[in-house]
């Protein structure tokens, strides 16, 4: 049993912080991963979520290249959770496009 129970939804946080849970669900589809613990500190979760949104949506790095970098890094570090989270997303394979020579 974990020392701190993971947050799984709005019912696990005070009403004044429901908007933070809604924002997490908007980005990820549900409360999972680090945010299930970060939501014990809603202010911290909100700030970290801002970084996630920035790197996903406002970064100058093209999405396909960003995905390749993420997959390369998590495979090298054997980060099983992040690998599963990335690979589990339905998307066109990053390596599917062939270079014309």
C-alpha positions as CSV (number, residue, x, y, z in Angstrom):
1,X,0.0,0.0,0.0
2,X,1.4,3.4,-0.9
3,X,2.2,5.9,1.8
4,X,0.2,8.6,0.0
5,X,-3.0,7.5,-1.7
6,X,-3.0,8.5,-5.4
7,X,-5.5,11.1,-6.5
8,X,-7.8,9.6,-9.1
9,X,-10.4,12.4,-9.5
10,X,-12.2,15.4,-8.2
11,X,-13.5,13.5,-5.2
12,X,-10.0,13.2,-3.8
13,X,-9.3,16.9,-3.7
14,X,-11.1,19.9,-2.0
15,X,-13.8,21.6,-4.2
16,X,-11.6,24.7,-4.6
17,X,-9.1,22.7,-6.5
18,X,-11.4,20.8,-8.9
19,X,-10.4,23.1,-11.8
20,X,-6.8,21.8,-11.5
21,X,-8.1,18.2,-11.8
22,X,-10.2,19.3,-14.8
23,X,-7.0,20.8,-16.4
24,X,-5.1,17.6,-15.9
25,X,-7.9,15.5,-17.3
26,X,-8.1,17.9,-20.3
27,X,-4.4,17.3,-21.1
28,X,-4.1,13.5,-20.3
29,X,-7.7,12.2,-20.5
30,X,-7.6,11.1,-16.8
31,X,-5.5,11.5,-13.7
32,X,-2.5,9.3,-14.0
33,X,1.2,9.0,-13.5
34,X,3.0,11.8,-11.5
35,X,-0.1,13.9,-11.4
36,X,-1.9,11.4,-9.2
37,X,0.6,12.4,-6.5
38,X,1.3,16.0,-7.6
39,X,-2.4,16.8,-7.1
40,X,-1.9,16.5,-3.3
41,X,-0.3,20.0,-3.9
42,X,-2.7,21.5,-6.4
43,X,-0.5,24.7,-6.8
44,X,2.5,22.5,-7.7
45,X,0.4,20.3,-10.1
46,X,-0.9,23.5,-11.8
47,X,2.6,24.8,-12.3
48,X,4.0,21.5,-13.6
49,X,1.0,21.2,-15.9
50,X,1.9,24.5,-17.4
51,X,5.3,23.1,-18.3
52,X,3.8,20.1,-19.9
53,X,1.5,22.2,-22.0
54,X,4.5,24.4,-23.0
55,X,6.7,21.5,-24.1
56,X,3.8,19.8,-25.9
57,X,2.2,22.8,-27.6
58,X,4.5,25.8,-27.7
59,X,8.0,24.3,-28.2
60,X,9.9,25.0,-31.3
61,X,10.7,21.3,-31.7
62,X,8.5,19.5,-34.2
63,X,6.1,17.0,-32.6
64,X,7.5,14.0,-34.4
65,X,11.0,14.9,-33.5
66,X,10.0,15.5,-29.9
67,X,8.3,12.1,-29.7
68,X,11.4,10.4,-31.1
69,X,13.6,12.2,-28.5
70,X,11.2,11.1,-25.7
71,X,11.2,7.5,-26.9
72,X,15.0,7.4,-27.2
73,X,15.6,8.9,-23.8
74,X,13.0,6.6,-22.0
75,X,14.3,3.5,-23.8
76,X,17.9,4.3,-22.8
77,X,16.9,4.9,-19.2
78,X,14.5,1.9,-19.2
79,X,11.6,4.1,-18.0
80,X,8.9,1.5,-18.4
81,X,6.0,3.8,-17.3
82,X,6.9,6.6,-19.7
83,X,7.6,4.2,-22.5
84,X,4.1,2.6,-22.1
85,X,2.5,6.0,-21.9
86,X,4.2,7.1,-25.1
87,X,3.8,3.9,-27.1
88,X,0.2,3.4,-25.9
89,X,-0.9,6.6,-27.7
90,X,-2.3,6.0,-31.1
91,X,-0.1,7.8,-33.5
92,X,1.7,7.4,-36.7
93,X,5.1,5.8,-36.0
94,X,7.8,8.4,-35.9
95,X,10.1,6.2,-38.0
96,X,7.5,5.4,-40.6
97,X,8.6,8.1,-43.1
98,X,11.5,7.1,-45.3
99,X,14.1,9.5,-46.5
100,X,14.3,9.9,-50.3
101,X,17.9,9.3,-51.5
